[in-house]
Amino acid sequence: MRRSELAAASSFLLLGVLLWSAAAGFPPGVGGLPGPGFFPRGIGAVTGALAAAWLAKARRRPAAAPEAPVTGASQAKRVVLTVILLAAYLALWGRVSFPLLTFLFAALFLRCLDERWGTALPLALALTASIVAGFEYGLGVNLP
Amino acid sequence: MMSSEIGAGLAAVLAWDVLLFLLAGTLLGAVFGALPGLTATMGVALLTPLTFWVSTEKGLAMLIGIYCGAIPAGGIPAVLLNIPGTPASIAAAWDGYPLARSGRPGLALGVNALFAFLGQFVSIVFLALAAFPLASFGLRFGPAEYFALAVFGLSLMAGVSSGRLLEGLLAGCLGLALATVGLDPMTAHPRFTFGSAELLDGLAFVPAMIGLFGLGEVLARMMERSPGAAAAPAALSRIRPSWPQWRRMAAPGLLGSGIGTLVGAIPAAGGDLASVIAWEQARRLSRRPQEFGGGSLEGLAASASAANAAIGGAMTTMLTLGIPGDAPSAVLIGALLIHGVQPGPLLFRDHGALVYSILLLMLLAAVLILAIGLAGARPLARALRIPEPWLWAAVILLGIVGSYALNNSVADVWVMFGAGLLGLLCRKAGLPVGPLVLGLILGPMMESNLRRALILSRGDWLGILRRPLTAALLGAAAVSLAWPVWKAWRTRSYSAPSAKA
C-alpha cells in the first residue's frame, strides 16, 4: 500500500467523520422534514463509506516497490516560497498601493523561478502596467 | 403576416449601426470570456446600462454579441492555460489543454472555435424550428427532476475520473461538502462559516474554479519542472482539422450540439452541465475512449459544441416562456424588460419581428466569433512559446485580479488561493480535480431540490421515485455508476483464464 494513498484515504475518512459529527449539531428540520444538517450528514456518511472502501481496496493490493521521489528539493522549495509570497501579497492587499505591491510580488516570484533581475524587473513592470490598464481603466474594476 | 414579420425583423438587424453594435458586443464578449474571472453574465450585466440610450435592436445586438462571444472565448484560456474562462468551458480544458501541451495549440483553438460555431448554429436552428415543444419539456422539471438531474450529473464523475472511480467519487464528495459552506438554502442557518461574514454567501464558485485549475496547475507544474528548463516550442502549423479528423469529430460534435440544446433549455442547468454530460456521452460512444481527458479531439468537439449549444437552448426557454435558461439569459430578461419587451408566449404575438431579429443577431454573432476565433488562433497559440515562468506569473496575477474583480472582494482572492493549494494537493494525491468542481457546481442544486421535493411529497422518498422523468434520470445515473465497475469486472474475468492458460 502506498503511503500517499493511505494518507489520502485516511484524510477522507476523517473528513467524513467530521462532517457527520458537525452536521449532527445543526437544528433539526420542522415536522420530520430534513433540516440544515441533513445534506452535510449524508455527504459525511457517503464520504466515510467510500474512504473506508478505498482503504480496504488499497490494503488488498500487493505492496509496491518504494517510490522514487518525483519532486526535487529545489522545486519543492520554489513552491513553498511561492505560497509564502502569495500569502504575504494577499495579507498586504489594500494596505500597500496595488501597483507597487503587484510589481514587488511579480518581480520576487520571477526571481524565485531563477529569472535574472534584468529580466524579472522589466517583466514585472510590464505585467503590472497591463493588469492596471486592462482591469482598472479598461473594465472599470476598482483595484485597491 | 409571418413573412412580413420575418422581413421586418431581418431589415431591422441588417443596418450598419446595428451590425456595428453587434461587432462591438462580440469583441467585448470575447474579452470577457477569455479573461479568467470575468464571465458572460458579468459582461451582459455590466453593459446593460450602456444600452439604455440606444434602440432595442442596437441594445440587443450588443448584449447578444457579448453572450454569444463570451462562451466560445472561454475555451481559449481553457485550452492554453488550463483555466476555464467561463464555467461552461471546464470540459474544454480536459482535452484542449493536453492537446496544446502536446504541441497542437493551434488545432485545439481551431477545433474549439469551429465546434463552438456548430453548437451555436444547431441550437439557433432548433430555436427557430422547435421553440415551443422544447421549452415545454423544460417546464416539466420540478424539484424532484432537478435533484435527479444533479445526481445524474454527479454520476458522470465515474467517467470524468478515467478509471479511478473511488478517487473520483471522493473528490466529488469533497466538492459537495465545500458547497455546503454558507447559509442553509432553506432555513438560512449558517453552516461551516466559523463566524466569518464573508463565508455566509458560501464559497465563491468562479474564484474556486480559477484556483483549482489555474493556480493549482501552476504550482503542480512548478513541482515537476527541472531547473532552467524552458517551455517546449509549440507547433503552429495547423489550425483547421484534416478531413479524417473532421470525420472523427462530426458525430461527437453533433451529439454535443443536441445535448447542449436540450440541457440549455432546462432552466438553470446551463452550459457547464451540458458540456460535462456531452463529453461523457461522447466518451462512451467513442472507439477511442482511452484518449478522452488526455487530448482527444472528439472530447474537445463534444464539450465545445455542447457549451455553446446551451446558449440557443437557454434563449428558447427565455423567449418562449420568460424563464431564464441560465445566468446570462436571466440578465438578458432584465435588459429586454427595460426596453419594454416582455419575454414569454406573448412576445411571439406582440413582437414577432423582434424574435426574428434576435435569431438573426445570434446567427451573425456566431459567424463573427468564429471568424475572430480562427483569425486569433495563431497569435494566441504563440502564447505557449513564452517561457513558462513568464506565463506562470501572468496566470497567477490574472487569477488574483480576476477573482477580485468578480465582487471587489479580497475574500474571493483568499478562496482562489485556498482552492489553488487544494488543487495542488489533489494532483499530488492522484485525485482528479474535475469531479471536485462538478460537486461544487451541482451541490446547491442537488440539496435545495431534494429538500423541496421531500417537502412536496411530505417526506415520502418513494413519492419522488414514482415520477417517470425522475426515475429515468436516477436509473441513468445508476447505470452510469455501475457501468465502469461491470466493465472492470468483465475485463478481470476475461483476463484471468487467459493468464492461467
Chai-1 contact restraints between the chains, C-beta under 6 A:
chainA,res_idxA,chainB,res_idxB,connection_type,confidence,min_distance_angstrom,max_distance_angstrom,comment,restraint_id
A,S4,B,A429,contact,1.0,0.0,6.0,A-B,restraint_1
A,A8,B,A429,contact,1.0,0.0,6.0,A-B,restraint_2
A,F12,B,L170,contact,1.0,0.0,6.0,A-B,restraint_3
A,L19,B,A177,contact,1.0,0.0,6.0,A-B,restraint_4
A,G32,B,G459,contact,1.0,0.0,6.0,A-B,restraint_5
A,L33,B,I455,contact,1.0,0.0,6.0,A-B,restraint_6
A,L33,B,G459,contact,1.0,0.0,6.0,A-B,restraint_7
A,P34,B,R451,contact,1.0,0.0,6.0,A-B,restraint_8
A,P34,B,L454,contact,1.0,0.0,6.0,A-B,restraint_9
A,P36,B,D184,contact,1.0,0.0,6.0,A-B,restraint_10
A,P36,B,T187,contact,1.0,0.0,6.0,A-B,restraint_11
A,P36,B,H189,contact,1.0,0.0,6.0,A-B,restraint_12
A,P36,B,R191,contact,1.0,0.0,6.0,A-B,restraint_13
A,F39,B,E447,contact,1.0,0.0,6.0,A-B,restraint_14
A,P40,B,T180,contact,1.0,0.0,6.0,A-B,restraint_15
A,I43,B,C173,contact,1.0,0.0,6.0,A-B,restraint_16
A,I43,B,L176,contact,1.0,0.0,6.0,A-B,restraint_17
A,I43,B,A177,contact,1.0,0.0,6.0,A-B,restraint_18
A,V46,B,C173,contact,1.0,0.0,6.0,A-B,restraint_19
A,T47,B,C173,contact,1.0,0.0,6.0,A-B,restraint_20
A,L50,B,L166,contact,1.0,0.0,6.0,A-B,restraint_21
A,L50,B,L169,contact,1.0,0.0,6.0,A-B,restraint_22
A,L50,B,L170,contact,1.0,0.0,6.0,A-B,restraint_23
A,W54,B,L166,contact,1.0,0.0,6.0,A-B,restraint_24
A,T71,B,M223,contact,1.0,0.0,6.0,A-B,restraint_25
A,S74,B,P227,contact,1.0,0.0,6.0,A-B,restraint_26
A,Q75,B,M223,contact,1.0,0.0,6.0,A-B,restraint_27
A,R78,B,M222,contact,1.0,0.0,6.0,A-B,restraint_28
A,V79,B,L219,contact,1.0,0.0,6.0,A-B,restraint_29
A,V79,B,M222,contact,1.0,0.0,6.0,A-B,restraint_30
A,V79,B,M223,contact,1.0,0.0,6.0,A-B,restraint_31
A,L86,B,F417,contact,1.0,0.0,6.0,A-B,restraint_32
A,L90,B,V413,contact,1.0,0.0,6.0,A-B,restraint_33
A,W93,B,V410,contact,1.0,0.0,6.0,A-B,restraint_34
A,A106,B,A393,contact,1.0,0.0,6.0,A-B,restraint_35
A,F109,B,A393,contact,1.0,0.0,6.0,A-B,restraint_36
A,L110,B,P389,contact,1.0,0.0,6.0,A-B,restraint_37
A,L110,B,A393,contact,1.0,0.0,6.0,A-B,restraint_38
A,L113,B,P389,contact,1.0,0.0,6.0,A-B,restraint_39
A,E115,B,P389,contact,1.0,0.0,6.0,A-B,restraint_40
A,L127,B,L397,contact,1.0,0.0,6.0,A-B,restraint_41
A,I131,B,L397,contact,1.0,0.0,6.0,A-B,restraint_42
A,I131,B,V401,contact,1.0,0.0,6.0,A-B,restraint_43
A,F135,B,V401,contact,1.0,0.0,6.0,A-B,restraint_44
A,V141,B,A405,contact,1.0,0.0,6.0,A-B,restraint_45
A,N142,B,N408,contact,1.0,0.0,6.0,A-B,restraint_46
